[in-house]
Amino acid sequence: MDKEMEQFQADLLTSVRQMKAGEKARTTKIEPTLAAVARTKVEMTQVAFSKLLGVSVRTLQEWEQGRRSPTGAAKTLLNIAIQNPMALRSFSQST
């Protein structure tokens, strides 16, 4: 067996032992984006929420995944959705 494979096996065995012992090598904390929090609060699908905001589904997905950030009126609407989700829900039902 070559050295690289032996090292891989040793590292894998060490990782399994650490896992069984409850040790953590690192912890990653992911913060949800403004758009993801807003849509969750309003309880809408991406399609429905993007129509309500007047943006494409792809734009909403980009915001939710943190690849782009909303600006201007869209950012204001997202903040309103977080603070008062019923306002946006009731607005979407009346249109």
MARGU-150279 format. One record per residue: residue in one letter; chain; x, y, z of N, C-alpha, C, O, CB in turn. Coordinates in steps of 0.2 Angstrom, whole numbers. Glycine has a CB too. Layout:
pt res = a	chain = A	nc1 = X	nc2 = Y	nc3 = Z	cac1 = X	cac2 = Y	cac3 = Z	cc1 = X	cc2 = Y	cc3 = Z	oc1 = X	oc2 = Y	oc3 = Z	cbc1 = X	cbc2 = Y	cbc3 = Z
...
//
This chain:
pt res = m	chain = A	nc1 = 4	nc2 = -6	nc3 = 0	cac1 = 0	cac2 = 0	cac3 = 0	cc1 = 4	cc2 = 6	cc3 = 0	oc1 = 10	oc2 = 6	oc3 = 3	cbc1 = -5	cbc2 = 0	cbc3 = 6
pt res = d	chain = A	nc1 = 3	nc2 = 11	nc3 = -4	cac1 = 7	cac2 = 17	cac3 = -4	cc1 = 6	cc2 = 22	cc3 = 2	oc1 = 1	oc2 = 21	oc3 = 6	cbc1 = 5	cbc2 = 21	cbc3 = -11
pt res = k	chain = A	nc1 = 11	nc2 = 26	nc3 = 3	cac1 = 11	cac2 = 31	cac3 = 9	cc1 = 4	cc2 = 35	cc3 = 9	oc1 = 2	oc2 = 36	oc3 = 15	cbc1 = 17	cbc2 = 35	cbc3 = 9
pt res = e	chain = A	nc1 = 2	nc2 = 37	nc3 = 3	cac1 = -4	cac2 = 42	cac3 = 3	cc1 = -10	cc2 = 38	cc3 = 6	oc1 = -14	oc2 = 41	oc3 = 10	cbc1 = -5	cbc2 = 44	cbc3 = -4
pt res = m	chain = A	nc1 = -11	nc2 = 32	nc3 = 4	cac1 = -17	cac2 = 28	cac3 = 6	cc1 = -16	cc2 = 26	cc3 = 14	oc1 = -21	oc2 = 26	oc3 = 17	cbc1 = -17	cbc2 = 21	cbc3 = 2
pt res = e	chain = A	nc1 = -10	nc2 = 25	nc3 = 16	cac1 = -9	cac2 = 23	cac3 = 23	cc1 = -11	cc2 = 29	cc3 = 27	oc1 = -14	oc2 = 29	oc3 = 33	cbc1 = -2	cbc2 = 21	cbc3 = 24
pt res = q	chain = A	nc1 = -9	nc2 = 35	nc3 = 25	cac1 = -10	cac2 = 42	cac3 = 29	cc1 = -18	cc2 = 43	cc3 = 29	oc1 = -20	oc2 = 45	oc3 = 34	cbc1 = -6	cbc2 = 47	cbc3 = 25
pt res = f	chain = A	nc1 = -21	nc2 = 42	nc3 = 23	cac1 = -28	cac2 = 43	cac3 = 23	cc1 = -32	cc2 = 38	cc3 = 28	oc1 = -36	oc2 = 40	oc3 = 31	cbc1 = -31	cbc2 = 41	cbc3 = 16
pt res = q	chain = A	nc1 = -30	nc2 = 32	nc3 = 28	cac1 = -33	cac2 = 27	cac3 = 33	cc1 = -31	cc2 = 29	cc3 = 40	oc1 = -36	oc2 = 29	oc3 = 44	cbc1 = -30	cbc2 = 20	cbc3 = 31
pt res = a	chain = A	nc1 = -25	nc2 = 31	nc3 = 41	cac1 = -24	cac2 = 34	cac3 = 48	cc1 = -28	cc2 = 40	cc3 = 50	oc1 = -30	oc2 = 40	oc3 = 56	cbc1 = -16	cbc2 = 35	cbc3 = 49
pt res = d	chain = A	nc1 = -29	nc2 = 44	nc3 = 45	cac1 = -33	cac2 = 50	cac3 = 47	cc1 = -40	cc2 = 49	cc3 = 48	oc1 = -43	oc2 = 51	oc3 = 52	cbc1 = -32	cbc2 = 56	cbc3 = 41
pt res = l	chain = A	nc1 = -42	nc2 = 44	nc3 = 44	cac1 = -49	cac2 = 42	cac3 = 44	cc1 = -51	cc2 = 38	cc3 = 51	oc1 = -56	oc2 = 40	oc3 = 54	cbc1 = -51	cbc2 = 37	cbc3 = 39
pt res = l	chain = A	nc1 = -46	nc2 = 34	nc3 = 53	cac1 = -47	cac2 = 31	cac3 = 60	cc1 = -47	cc2 = 36	cc3 = 65	oc1 = -50	oc2 = 35	oc3 = 70	cbc1 = -41	cbc2 = 26	cbc3 = 60
pt res = t	chain = A	nc1 = -42	nc2 = 41	nc3 = 65	cac1 = -42	cac2 = 46	cac3 = 70	cc1 = -48	cc2 = 50	cc3 = 70	oc1 = -51	oc2 = 51	oc3 = 76	cbc1 = -36	cbc2 = 51	cbc3 = 68
pt res = s	chain = A	nc1 = -51	nc2 = 51	nc3 = 64	cac1 = -58	cac2 = 55	cac3 = 64	cc1 = -63	cc2 = 51	cc3 = 67	oc1 = -67	oc2 = 54	oc3 = 71	cbc1 = -59	cbc2 = 57	cbc3 = 57
pt res = v	chain = A	nc1 = -63	nc2 = 45	nc3 = 66	cac1 = -69	cac2 = 40	cac3 = 69	cc1 = -68	cc2 = 40	cc3 = 77	oc1 = -73	oc2 = 41	oc3 = 80	cbc1 = -68	cbc2 = 33	cbc3 = 66
pt res = r	chain = A	nc1 = -62	nc2 = 40	nc3 = 79	cac1 = -61	cac2 = 40	cac3 = 86	cc1 = -63	cc2 = 46	cc3 = 89	oc1 = -66	oc2 = 46	oc3 = 95	cbc1 = -53	cbc2 = 38	cbc3 = 88
pt res = q	chain = A	nc1 = -61	nc2 = 52	nc3 = 86	cac1 = -63	cac2 = 58	cac3 = 89	cc1 = -71	cc2 = 59	cc3 = 89	oc1 = -74	oc2 = 62	oc3 = 93	cbc1 = -60	cbc2 = 64	cbc3 = 84
pt res = m	chain = A	nc1 = -74	nc2 = 56	nc3 = 83	cac1 = -81	cac2 = 57	cac3 = 83	cc1 = -84	cc2 = 53	cc3 = 89	oc1 = -89	oc2 = 55	oc3 = 92	cbc1 = -84	cbc2 = 54	cbc3 = 76
pt res = k	chain = A	nc1 = -82	nc2 = 47	nc3 = 90	cac1 = -85	cac2 = 43	cac3 = 95	cc1 = -84	cc2 = 46	cc3 = 102	oc1 = -88	oc2 = 45	oc3 = 107	cbc1 = -81	cbc2 = 36	cbc3 = 95
pt res = a	chain = A	nc1 = -78	nc2 = 49	nc3 = 103	cac1 = -77	cac2 = 53	cac3 = 109	cc1 = -81	cc2 = 59	cc3 = 110	oc1 = -80	oc2 = 62	oc3 = 115	cbc1 = -69	cbc2 = 54	cbc3 = 110
pt res = g	chain = A	nc1 = -84	nc2 = 61	nc3 = 105	cac1 = -88	cac2 = 67	cac3 = 105	cc1 = -84	cc2 = 74	cc3 = 104	oc1 = -86	oc2 = 79	oc3 = 105	cbc1 = -91	cbc2 = 68	cbc3 = 112
pt res = e	chain = A	nc1 = -78	nc2 = 73	nc3 = 101	cac1 = -73	cac2 = 79	cac3 = 100	cc1 = -76	cc2 = 82	cc3 = 93	oc1 = -78	oc2 = 78	oc3 = 89	cbc1 = -66	cbc2 = 76	cbc3 = 100
pt res = k	chain = A	nc1 = -75	nc2 = 88	nc3 = 93	cac1 = -76	cac2 = 92	cac3 = 87	cc1 = -70	cc2 = 95	cc3 = 84	oc1 = -66	oc2 = 98	oc3 = 88	cbc1 = -82	cbc2 = 97	cbc3 = 88
pt res = a	chain = A	nc1 = -69	nc2 = 94	nc3 = 78	cac1 = -63	cac2 = 97	cac3 = 75	cc1 = -65	cc2 = 105	cc3 = 74	oc1 = -60	oc2 = 109	oc3 = 74	cbc1 = -61	cbc2 = 94	cbc3 = 68
pt res = r	chain = A	nc1 = -71	nc2 = 106	nc3 = 72	cac1 = -73	cac2 = 113	cac3 = 70	cc1 = -81	cc2 = 113	cc3 = 70	oc1 = -84	oc2 = 108	oc3 = 69	cbc1 = -70	cbc2 = 116	cbc3 = 64
pt res = t	chain = A	nc1 = -83	nc2 = 119	nc3 = 72	cac1 = -90	cac2 = 120	cac3 = 72	cc1 = -92	cc2 = 126	cc3 = 67	oc1 = -89	oc2 = 131	oc3 = 67	cbc1 = -93	cbc2 = 122	cbc3 = 79
pt res = t	chain = A	nc1 = -96	nc2 = 125	nc3 = 62	cac1 = -98	cac2 = 130	cac3 = 57	cc1 = -105	cc2 = 132	cc3 = 59	oc1 = -110	oc2 = 128	oc3 = 60	cbc1 = -98	cbc2 = 127	cbc3 = 50
pt res = k	chain = A	nc1 = -106	nc2 = 139	nc3 = 60	cac1 = -113	cac2 = 141	cac3 = 61	cc1 = -115	cc2 = 146	cc3 = 55	oc1 = -111	oc2 = 150	oc3 = 53	cbc1 = -112	cbc2 = 146	cbc3 = 68
pt res = i	chain = A	nc1 = -121	nc2 = 144	nc3 = 53	cac1 = -123	cac2 = 147	cac3 = 47	cc1 = -129	cc2 = 152	cc3 = 49	oc1 = -134	oc2 = 149	oc3 = 52	cbc1 = -125	cbc2 = 142	cbc3 = 41
pt res = e	chain = A	nc1 = -128	nc2 = 158	nc3 = 47	cac1 = -133	cac2 = 163	cac3 = 49	cc1 = -138	cc2 = 164	cc3 = 43	oc1 = -136	oc2 = 164	oc3 = 37	cbc1 = -130	cbc2 = 170	cbc3 = 51
pt res = p	chain = A	nc1 = -145	nc2 = 163	nc3 = 44	cac1 = -149	cac2 = 164	cac3 = 38	cc1 = -149	cc2 = 171	cc3 = 36	oc1 = -148	oc2 = 176	oc3 = 40	cbc1 = -156	cbc2 = 162	cbc3 = 40
pt res = t	chain = A	nc1 = -150	nc2 = 172	nc3 = 29	cac1 = -150	cac2 = 178	cac3 = 26	cc1 = -157	cc2 = 182	cc3 = 28	oc1 = -162	oc2 = 179	oc3 = 30	cbc1 = -149	cbc2 = 178	cbc3 = 19
pt res = l	chain = A	nc1 = -157	nc2 = 188	nc3 = 27	cac1 = -163	cac2 = 192	cac3 = 28	cc1 = -169	cc2 = 190	cc3 = 24	oc1 = -174	oc2 = 189	oc3 = 26	cbc1 = -162	cbc2 = 200	cbc3 = 26
pt res = a	chain = A	nc1 = -168	nc2 = 188	nc3 = 18	cac1 = -173	cac2 = 185	cac3 = 13	cc1 = -176	cc2 = 179	cc3 = 16	oc1 = -182	oc2 = 178	oc3 = 16	cbc1 = -170	cbc2 = 185	cbc3 = 6
pt res = a	chain = A	nc1 = -171	nc2 = 174	nc3 = 18	cac1 = -173	cac2 = 168	cac3 = 20	cc1 = -178	cc2 = 169	cc3 = 27	oc1 = -183	oc2 = 165	oc3 = 28	cbc1 = -167	cbc2 = 163	cbc3 = 22
pt res = v	chain = A	nc1 = -176	nc2 = 173	nc3 = 31	cac1 = -179	cac2 = 174	cac3 = 37	cc1 = -186	cc2 = 177	cc3 = 36	oc1 = -191	oc2 = 175	oc3 = 39	cbc1 = -175	cbc2 = 179	cbc3 = 42
pt res = a	chain = A	nc1 = -186	nc2 = 182	nc3 = 31	cac1 = -193	cac2 = 185	cac3 = 29	cc1 = -197	cc2 = 180	cc3 = 26	oc1 = -203	oc2 = 180	oc3 = 28	cbc1 = -191	cbc2 = 191	cbc3 = 25
pt res = r	chain = A	nc1 = -195	nc2 = 176	nc3 = 22	cac1 = -200	cac2 = 171	cac3 = 18	cc1 = -202	cc2 = 166	cc3 = 23	oc1 = -208	oc2 = 164	oc3 = 23	cbc1 = -196	cbc2 = 168	cbc3 = 13
pt res = t	chain = A	nc1 = -198	nc2 = 164	nc3 = 28	cac1 = -200	cac2 = 159	cac3 = 33	cc1 = -205	cc2 = 162	cc3 = 38	oc1 = -210	oc2 = 159	oc3 = 39	cbc1 = -194	cbc2 = 157	cbc3 = 37
pt res = k	chain = A	nc1 = -205	nc2 = 169	nc3 = 39	cac1 = -210	cac2 = 172	cac3 = 44	cc1 = -216	cc2 = 173	cc3 = 40	oc1 = -222	oc2 = 172	oc3 = 43	cbc1 = -207	cbc2 = 179	cbc3 = 46
pt res = v	chain = A	nc1 = -216	nc2 = 174	nc3 = 34	cac1 = -222	cac2 = 175	cac3 = 30	cc1 = -226	cc2 = 168	cc3 = 28	oc1 = -231	oc2 = 168	oc3 = 26	cbc1 = -221	cbc2 = 179	cbc3 = 24
pt res = e	chain = A	nc1 = -222	nc2 = 163	nc3 = 28	cac1 = -224	cac2 = 156	cac3 = 27	cc1 = -226	cc2 = 156	cc3 = 20	oc1 = -232	oc2 = 153	oc3 = 19	cbc1 = -229	cbc2 = 154	cbc3 = 32
pt res = m	chain = A	nc1 = -222	nc2 = 157	nc3 = 15	cac1 = -224	cac2 = 157	cac3 = 8	cc1 = -219	cc2 = 153	cc3 = 4	oc1 = -213	oc2 = 152	oc3 = 7	cbc1 = -225	cbc2 = 164	cbc3 = 5
pt res = t	chain = A	nc1 = -221	nc2 = 150	nc3 = -1	cac1 = -216	cac2 = 147	cac3 = -6	cc1 = -211	cc2 = 152	cc3 = -9	oc1 = -213	oc2 = 158	oc3 = -9	cbc1 = -219	cbc2 = 143	cbc3 = -11
pt res = q	chain = A	nc1 = -206	nc2 = 150	nc3 = -12	cac1 = -202	cac2 = 155	cac3 = -15	cc1 = -205	cc2 = 158	cc3 = -21	oc1 = -205	oc2 = 164	oc3 = -23	cbc1 = -195	cbc2 = 151	cbc3 = -18
pt res = v	chain = A	nc1 = -209	nc2 = 154	nc3 = -25	cac1 = -213	cac2 = 157	cac3 = -30	cc1 = -218	cc2 = 162	cc3 = -28	oc1 = -218	oc2 = 168	oc3 = -31	cbc1 = -217	cbc2 = 151	cbc3 = -34
pt res = a	chain = A	nc1 = -222	nc2 = 161	nc3 = -23	cac1 = -227	cac2 = 166	cac3 = -21	cc1 = -223	cc2 = 172	cc3 = -18	oc1 = -226	oc2 = 177	oc3 = -19	cbc1 = -231	cbc2 = 162	cbc3 = -15
pt res = f	chain = A	nc1 = -218	nc2 = 171	nc3 = -14	cac1 = -215	cac2 = 176	cac3 = -11	cc1 = -211	cc2 = 181	cc3 = -16	oc1 = -211	oc2 = 187	oc3 = -15	cbc1 = -210	cbc2 = 174	cbc3 = -6
pt res = s	chain = A	nc1 = -208	nc2 = 178	nc3 = -21	cac1 = -205	cac2 = 182	cac3 = -26	cc1 = -210	cc2 = 186	cc3 = -30	oc1 = -209	oc2 = 192	oc3 = -32	cbc1 = -201	cbc2 = 177	cbc3 = -31
pt res = k	chain = A	nc1 = -216	nc2 = 183	nc3 = -31	cac1 = -221	cac2 = 187	cac3 = -35	cc1 = -224	cc2 = 193	cc3 = -31	oc1 = -225	oc2 = 198	oc3 = -33	cbc1 = -227	cbc2 = 182	cbc3 = -36
pt res = l	chain = A	nc1 = -224	nc2 = 192	nc3 = -24	cac1 = -226	cac2 = 197	cac3 = -19	cc1 = -221	cc2 = 203	cc3 = -19	oc1 = -223	oc2 = 208	oc3 = -19	cbc1 = -227	cbc2 = 194	cbc3 = -12
pt res = l	chain = A	nc1 = -215	nc2 = 201	nc3 = -20	cac1 = -210	cac2 = 206	cac3 = -20	cc1 = -208	cc2 = 209	cc3 = -27	oc1 = -205	oc2 = 214	oc3 = -27	cbc1 = -203	cbc2 = 203	cbc3 = -17
pt res = g	chain = A	nc1 = -211	nc2 = 206	nc3 = -32	cac1 = -210	cac2 = 208	cac3 = -39	cc1 = -203	cc2 = 207	cc3 = -41	oc1 = -200	oc2 = 211	oc3 = -45	cbc1 = -211	cbc2 = 216	cbc3 = -39
pt res = v	chain = A	nc1 = -200	nc2 = 201	nc3 = -39	cac1 = -194	cac2 = 199	cac3 = -42	cc1 = -194	cc2 = 192	cc3 = -44	oc1 = -199	oc2 = 189	oc3 = -43	cbc1 = -188	cbc2 = 200	cbc3 = -36
pt res = s	chain = A	nc1 = -189	nc2 = 190	nc3 = -48	cac1 = -189	cac2 = 183	cac3 = -51	cc1 = -188	cc2 = 178	cc3 = -45	oc1 = -185	oc2 = 180	oc3 = -40	cbc1 = -184	cbc2 = 183	cbc3 = -57
pt res = v	chain = A	nc1 = -190	nc2 = 172	nc3 = -46	cac1 = -188	cac2 = 167	cac3 = -41	cc1 = -181	cc2 = 166	cc3 = -41	oc1 = -178	oc2 = 165	oc3 = -35	cbc1 = -191	cbc2 = 160	cbc3 = -43
pt res = r	chain = A	nc1 = -177	nc2 = 167	nc3 = -46	cac1 = -170	cac2 = 166	cac3 = -46	cc1 = -167	cc2 = 172	cc3 = -42	oc1 = -162	oc2 = 170	oc3 = -38	cbc1 = -167	cbc2 = 166	cbc3 = -53
pt res = t	chain = A	nc1 = -169	nc2 = 178	nc3 = -42	cac1 = -166	cac2 = 183	cac3 = -38	cc1 = -168	cc2 = 182	cc3 = -31	oc1 = -163	oc2 = 183	oc3 = -27	cbc1 = -170	cbc2 = 190	cbc3 = -40
pt res = l	chain = A	nc1 = -174	nc2 = 179	nc3 = -29	cac1 = -175	cac2 = 178	cac3 = -22	cc1 = -170	cc2 = 172	cc3 = -20	oc1 = -168	oc2 = 172	oc3 = -14	cbc1 = -182	cbc2 = 175	cbc3 = -21
pt res = q	chain = A	nc1 = -169	nc2 = 167	nc3 = -24	cac1 = -165	cac2 = 162	cac3 = -22	cc1 = -157	cc2 = 164	cc3 = -21	oc1 = -154	oc2 = 162	oc3 = -16	cbc1 = -164	cbc2 = 156	cbc3 = -28
pt res = e	chain = A	nc1 = -155	nc2 = 169	nc3 = -25	cac1 = -149	cac2 = 172	cac3 = -24	cc1 = -148	cc2 = 176	cc3 = -18	oc1 = -143	oc2 = 175	oc3 = -14	cbc1 = -147	cbc2 = 177	cbc3 = -30
pt res = w	chain = A	nc1 = -154	nc2 = 179	nc3 = -16	cac1 = -154	cac2 = 183	cac3 = -9	cc1 = -153	cc2 = 178	cc3 = -4	oc1 = -150	oc2 = 179	oc3 = 1	cbc1 = -160	cbc2 = 187	cbc3 = -9
pt res = e	chain = A	nc1 = -158	nc2 = 173	nc3 = -4	cac1 = -158	cac2 = 168	cac3 = 1	cc1 = -151	cc2 = 164	cc3 = 2	oc1 = -150	oc2 = 162	oc3 = 8	cbc1 = -164	cbc2 = 163	cbc3 = 0
pt res = q	chain = A	nc1 = -148	nc2 = 163	nc3 = -3	cac1 = -142	cac2 = 159	cac3 = -3	cc1 = -136	cc2 = 164	cc3 = -1	oc1 = -130	oc2 = 161	oc3 = -1	cbc1 = -140	cbc2 = 155	cbc3 = -9
pt res = g	chain = A	nc1 = -137	nc2 = 170	nc3 = -1	cac1 = -132	cac2 = 175	cac3 = 1	cc1 = -127	cc2 = 177	cc3 = -5	oc1 = -122	oc2 = 180	oc3 = -4	cbc1 = -128	cbc2 = 172	cbc3 = 6
pt res = r	chain = A	nc1 = -129	nc2 = 175	nc3 = -11	cac1 = -124	cac2 = 177	cac3 = -17	cc1 = -125	cc2 = 184	cc3 = -19	oc1 = -121	oc2 = 187	oc3 = -22	cbc1 = -126	cbc2 = 172	cbc3 = -22
pt res = r	chain = A	nc1 = -131	nc2 = 187	nc3 = -17	cac1 = -133	cac2 = 194	cac3 = -19	cc1 = -137	cc2 = 196	cc3 = -13	oc1 = -140	oc2 = 192	oc3 = -9	cbc1 = -137	cbc2 = 194	cbc3 = -25
pt res = s	chain = A	nc1 = -137	nc2 = 203	nc3 = -12	cac1 = -141	cac2 = 206	cac3 = -7	cc1 = -146	cc2 = 211	cc3 = -10	oc1 = -145	oc2 = 214	oc3 = -14	cbc1 = -136	cbc2 = 210	cbc3 = -2
pt res = p	chain = A	nc1 = -152	nc2 = 210	nc3 = -7	cac1 = -157	cac2 = 215	cac3 = -9	cc1 = -155	cc2 = 222	cc3 = -7	oc1 = -152	oc2 = 223	oc3 = -2	cbc1 = -164	cbc2 = 213	cbc3 = -6
pt res = t	chain = A	nc1 = -158	nc2 = 227	nc3 = -11	cac1 = -157	cac2 = 234	cac3 = -9	cc1 = -163	cc2 = 238	cc3 = -9	oc1 = -168	oc2 = 235	oc3 = -12	cbc1 = -151	cbc2 = 237	cbc3 = -14
pt res = g	chain = A	nc1 = -163	nc2 = 244	nc3 = -7	cac1 = -169	cac2 = 248	cac3 = -8	cc1 = -175	cc2 = 246	cc3 = -5	oc1 = -176	oc2 = 243	oc3 = 0	cbc1 = -170	cbc2 = 250	cbc3 = -15
pt res = a	chain = A	nc1 = -180	nc2 = 246	nc3 = -10	cac1 = -187	cac2 = 245	cac3 = -8	cc1 = -188	cc2 = 237	cc3 = -6	oc1 = -192	oc2 = 235	oc3 = -1	cbc1 = -192	cbc2 = 246	cbc3 = -13
pt res = a	chain = A	nc1 = -184	nc2 = 233	nc3 = -9	cac1 = -185	cac2 = 226	cac3 = -8	cc1 = -182	cc2 = 224	cc3 = -1	oc1 = -185	oc2 = 220	oc3 = 3	cbc1 = -180	cbc2 = 222	cbc3 = -13
pt res = k	chain = A	nc1 = -177	nc2 = 228	nc3 = 1	cac1 = -174	cac2 = 227	cac3 = 8	cc1 = -179	cc2 = 229	cc3 = 13	oc1 = -180	oc2 = 226	oc3 = 19	cbc1 = -167	cbc2 = 230	cbc3 = 9
pt res = t	chain = A	nc1 = -182	nc2 = 235	nc3 = 12	cac1 = -187	cac2 = 237	cac3 = 16	cc1 = -193	cc2 = 232	cc3 = 17	oc1 = -196	oc2 = 231	oc3 = 23	cbc1 = -190	cbc2 = 244	cbc3 = 14
pt res = l	chain = A	nc1 = -196	nc2 = 230	nc3 = 11	cac1 = -201	cac2 = 225	cac3 = 12	cc1 = -199	cc2 = 219	cc3 = 16	oc1 = -203	oc2 = 216	oc3 = 19	cbc1 = -203	cbc2 = 223	cbc3 = 5
pt res = l	chain = A	nc1 = -193	nc2 = 216	nc3 = 15	cac1 = -191	cac2 = 211	cac3 = 19	cc1 = -191	cc2 = 212	cc3 = 26	oc1 = -193	oc2 = 208	oc3 = 30	cbc1 = -184	cbc2 = 208	cbc3 = 17
pt res = n	chain = A	nc1 = -189	nc2 = 218	nc3 = 28	cac1 = -189	cac2 = 220	cac3 = 35	cc1 = -196	cc2 = 220	cc3 = 38	oc1 = -197	oc2 = 218	oc3 = 43	cbc1 = -185	cbc2 = 227	cbc3 = 36
pt res = i	chain = A	nc1 = -200	nc2 = 223	nc3 = 34	cac1 = -207	cac2 = 223	cac3 = 36	cc1 = -210	cc2 = 216	cc3 = 37	oc1 = -214	oc2 = 215	oc3 = 41	cbc1 = -212	cbc2 = 227	cbc3 = 31
pt res = a	chain = A	nc1 = -208	nc2 = 212	nc3 = 32	cac1 = -210	cac2 = 205	cac3 = 32	cc1 = -208	cc2 = 201	cc3 = 39	oc1 = -212	oc2 = 197	oc3 = 42	cbc1 = -208	cbc2 = 201	cbc3 = 27
pt res = i	chain = A	nc1 = -202	nc2 = 203	nc3 = 41	cac1 = -200	cac2 = 200	cac3 = 47	cc1 = -203	cc2 = 203	cc3 = 53	oc1 = -205	oc2 = 199	oc3 = 58	cbc1 = -192	cbc2 = 202	cbc3 = 48
pt res = q	chain = A	nc1 = -204	nc2 = 210	nc3 = 53	cac1 = -208	cac2 = 213	cac3 = 59	cc1 = -215	cc2 = 212	cc3 = 59	oc1 = -218	oc2 = 211	oc3 = 65	cbc1 = -206	cbc2 = 220	cbc3 = 59
pt res = n	chain = A	nc1 = -218	nc2 = 211	nc3 = 54	cac1 = -226	cac2 = 210	cac3 = 53	cc1 = -228	cc2 = 206	cc3 = 48	oc1 = -230	oc2 = 208	oc3 = 42	cbc1 = -229	cbc2 = 217	cbc3 = 53
pt res = p	chain = A	nc1 = -226	nc2 = 199	nc3 = 48	cac1 = -228	cac2 = 195	cac3 = 43	cc1 = -235	cc2 = 195	cc3 = 41	oc1 = -237	oc2 = 194	oc3 = 35	cbc1 = -226	cbc2 = 188	cbc3 = 45
pt res = m	chain = A	nc1 = -240	nc2 = 196	nc3 = 45	cac1 = -247	cac2 = 196	cac3 = 44	cc1 = -248	cc2 = 202	cc3 = 38	oc1 = -253	oc2 = 201	oc3 = 34	cbc1 = -251	cbc2 = 197	cbc3 = 50
pt res = a	chain = A	nc1 = -245	nc2 = 207	nc3 = 39	cac1 = -246	cac2 = 213	cac3 = 34	cc1 = -245	cc2 = 210	cc3 = 27	oc1 = -249	oc2 = 212	oc3 = 22	cbc1 = -242	cbc2 = 219	cbc3 = 36
pt res = l	chain = A	nc1 = -239	nc2 = 207	nc3 = 26	cac1 = -238	cac2 = 204	cac3 = 19	cc1 = -242	cc2 = 199	cc3 = 17	oc1 = -244	oc2 = 198	oc3 = 11	cbc1 = -231	cbc2 = 202	cbc3 = 19
pt res = r	chain = A	nc1 = -244	nc2 = 194	nc3 = 22	cac1 = -249	cac2 = 189	cac3 = 20	cc1 = -255	cc2 = 191	cc3 = 18	oc1 = -258	oc2 = 189	oc3 = 13	cbc1 = -249	cbc2 = 184	cbc3 = 26
pt res = s	chain = A	nc1 = -258	nc2 = 196	nc3 = 22	cac1 = -265	cac2 = 199	cac3 = 20	cc1 = -264	cc2 = 203	cc3 = 14	oc1 = -269	oc2 = 203	oc3 = 10	cbc1 = -267	cbc2 = 204	cbc3 = 26
pt res = f	chain = A	nc1 = -259	nc2 = 206	nc3 = 12	cac1 = -258	cac2 = 210	cac3 = 6	cc1 = -258	cc2 = 205	cc3 = 0	oc1 = -261	oc2 = 206	oc3 = -5	cbc1 = -252	cbc2 = 214	cbc3 = 6
pt res = s	chain = A	nc1 = -255	nc2 = 199	nc3 = 1	cac1 = -254	cac2 = 194	cac3 = -4	cc1 = -261	cc2 = 191	cc3 = -6	oc1 = -262	oc2 = 189	oc3 = -12	cbc1 = -249	cbc2 = 189	cbc3 = -3
pt res = q	chain = A	nc1 = -265	nc2 = 191	nc3 = -1	cac1 = -272	cac2 = 188	cac3 = -2	cc1 = -277	cc2 = 193	cc3 = -5	oc1 = -281	oc2 = 191	oc3 = -8	cbc1 = -275	cbc2 = 186	cbc3 = 5
pt res = s	chain = A	nc1 = -275	nc2 = 199	nc3 = -4	cac1 = -280	cac2 = 204	cac3 = -7	cc1 = -278	cc2 = 206	cc3 = -15	oc1 = -282	oc2 = 209	oc3 = -18	cbc1 = -280	cbc2 = 211	cbc3 = -3
pt res = t	chain = A	nc1 = -272	nc2 = 204	nc3 = -17	cac1 = -270	cac2 = 205	cac3 = -24	cc1 = -272	cc2 = 200	cc3 = -29	oc1 = -271	oc2 = 200	oc3 = -35	cbc1 = -263	cbc2 = 207	cbc3 = -24
//
